[in-house]
Amino acid sequence: MIQSTLRPKTKKSFLTLTMDNFLNDMERKKPIRFTSQQIWIATDNFTNLLGSGGFGSVYKGIFSNGTLVAVKIL
């Protein structure tokens, strides 16, 4: 008598698991998009200049939830 057992392939390779973890992390950490009005309000009409240089000016902003941000205008 010969008996054979077929097992489904349920194990994923290390590379596949690593890539899955990476993609899941990226999905959770997507950048948040803000409207120009939200930026305008947060920066109080771009009144608090933090600095400027060859690549644009940077302004301090505070969102309604208290989060501090630096906004660069290119």
DONU-459070 format. One record per residue: residue in one letter; x, y, z of N, C-alpha, C in turn. Coordinates in steps of 0.02 Angstrom, whole numbers, plus 32768, in hexadecimal, padded with zeros to 4 digits. Example, Ala and Ser with C-alpha at 12.3 -4.5 7.8 and 13.67 -1.06 7.14 Angstrom:
a82947EE4818682677F1F818682947F5B8186 s82827F90816282AC7FCB816582858002818A 
This chain:
m802A7FC68000800080008000802D803E8000 i801D806D7FD4804280AC7FD0801280E47FE1 q8028810D800F7FFE81458024802381868017 s800081B57FFE801E81F67FEF7FF4822C8010 t8015825B802D7FF28293804C800582D28027 l7FD382F680107FE083357FEE7FD1836E801F r8002839780297FF983D180557FF98410802B p7FCB843B80397FCC847B8013800884A48028 k802284CA7FFA805A84F7800A803F8534802F t80478535806F802E856E80968067859980B0 k80A3857F80AD80DC85A680C580F285D8808F k80FB861480A48115864780768160864D8081 s81838660804D81CA866A805481D986A7807E f821586AA8098822A86E380C182248724809A l82398723805B8236875F803281EE87778028 t81C18748801D817A875B8014815E87798054 l816E875B808D8156877680CD817287BB80DA t81B287C480CB81D2880480D581B1883980A8 m81A58828806A81868856803C813E88668052 d81198833806980D5883E808280D6886E80BD n8105886480EC810A88918126811A88D88110 f814888DF80E1815B892180C8811F894480AA l80FA8921807F80C1893F805D808A8951808F n807F892780C1804D893680F580618974811C d80A28979812D80BA89B4815180B289F38127 m80C189EF80E880BB8A2980BC80728A3E80B6 e80448A0E80B57FFD8A1F80B07FE78A4780ED r80008A3481287FED8A578165800E8A9B816B k80488AA3814C806F8AE08155806C8B0E8118 k80368B0B80F4802E8B3680B980338B7F80CE p804F8BA880A380508BF080B380098C0B80B4 i7FFE8C3B80DF7FBD8C5B80E47FBC8C9680B4 r7F878C9C808F7F818CD580617F578D0B8082 f7F6E8D49807A7F4B8D8280967F358DB0805D t7EFE8DD180677EE88E0380367F0F8E438041 s7F0F8E6E80107F328EAE80177F128ED7804F q7ED08ED080577EAE8EF5808D7EC58EDD80D1 q7ECD8E9B80DA7EE58E81811A7F2B8E9A8129 i7F568E9C80F77F9A8EB681007F988F00810F w7F6E8F2580EC7F678F6D80F77F538F7B813F i7F228F5581597F0B8F5F819E7F418F4B81D0 a7F618F1181C47F948EF881F37FCF8F2881F8 t7FE18F4881C2801B8F7681C280078FBE81D1 d7FC88FCA81DF7FAE900D81ED7FC2903C81B4 n7FB0902781787FBE904E813B800A90588131 f803190248142807990248138809B90608159 t808B906A819980A690A481BD80E5909481E6 n80F1905481F78129904382238161902181FB l818D904981DE81C4903081B581F9901181E2 l82098FD281D4823F8FB081F982828FBA81D7 g82828FBD819582C08FC6817182B48FC38126 s82E78FD6810182E18FD380B883258FC7809B g83248FAD805E83638F9F803C83578F987FF2 g83878F797FD283848F717F8A834B8F457F72 f83308F1C7F9D82FA8EEF7F8982B68F037FA5 g82AF8F3F7FBE826E8F577FD4826D8F6D801D s82348F848032822A8F9C807782058F6880A0 v82138F6680E181F38F36810F81CF8F5D8145 y81908F4B814F81658F6C8180814E8F3B81B5 k81458F5581F2812B8F2D822980DF8F2B8224 g80C38EF08231807B8EE9823180648EBF826B i80268EC9828180088EA182B67FC28E8E82A0 f7FB68E4C829D7F748E35828A7F458E3782C6 s7F058E3282B97ED28E3982EE7EDA8E048325 n7EFA8DCB83167F058D98834A7F458DA48371 g7F688DDC83647FA58DED83897FE58DD58368 t7FE18DB38331801D8D9A830F80448DD382EF l80848DD8830180B08E0A82E480CC8DF182A2 v80CF8E1C827080EA8E09823081168E418214 a81428E2D81E881698E5D81C181528E578179 v813F8E8E815B81248E8E811781548EB380EA k816B8E9080B6819A8EAE808781758EC48049 i81828F01803481658F1B7FF6819D8F1C7FC3 l81928EF97F8E81C58EF47F5981BB8F297F25 
